[in-house]
């Protein structure tokens, strides 16, 4: 994870691990959704993620490389958001 030179404190690391464990226990369904480069750029602009935007803008051609991408999860309200990628449950 790029923190732009910022260090994570021990307390922040504990909070991050607690949140990761909480999310893992939710047993969310992961759905892979391929989108075009323009849609991906629009999505990460809306999310305010300059690191993903830099990465996307550096790719010169479509389709995007077939590397693992953040799957989307759908909330009870019908909204989608990136979900953590896991090849197996963390419990």
ABEGO torsion letter per residue (X at the ends): XBAGGBBBBAAAAAAAAAAAAAAAAAGBBBBBBBBBAAAAAAAAAAAGBAAAAAAAAABABOBBBBBBBBBBBBBAAGBBBBBBBBABBAX
